[in-house]
Amino acid sequence: MSNPYAPPRAPIDGAPPPRAPTGAPSGIPTTLGVLSMIFGGGLFLFSGIGLLVLAAAAAESGHALGAGLAPALIGASLPVWMSLSLLVFGVGLVRRRAWARRATIWWARAALVEVAALLVLFTNEARAGVGFGELIILSPLLLALVAYPVVLLALLSRPSAIAACDG
């Protein structure tokens, strides 16, 4: 009779122990690619509408692209280009292209710089009359704008994501 408390014994036939299955490509690029297309498309839609509203308001008021309006239009067009590039990079990630992984990492770095610049602008506006309540309302948006680039940087730098895009 065998001891029920003894550890199980493998048959001694010289066979190595079974290993975990390998070779399955990582799903990280595909998942982040789909998320990038969703976020990029949504942000492109909203930032594009915002840019059109700003341009229409400037045209209605009769302002020429002068001293104060040109920087506002340039600043409003930056999110349009960032979101459009995120959409394009998302398609590349779904197709597991190495260029898309590298470009998305650069995009994430640029997005963090953009968010830092927005925070500086908001703190300057806070001194000019934007209240604490508005900053509290915008804080979840700013948190999301920081969280997604950080997730992109962390996950696309993993060896499994690099291997999935290089293959």
PyMOL commands that set and color helices and strands:
alter all, ss='L'
color gray80, all
select helices_A, chain A and resi 28-61+69-94+98-127+132-156+159-166
alter helices_A, ss='H'
color red, helices_A
deselect
rebuild
show_as cartoon
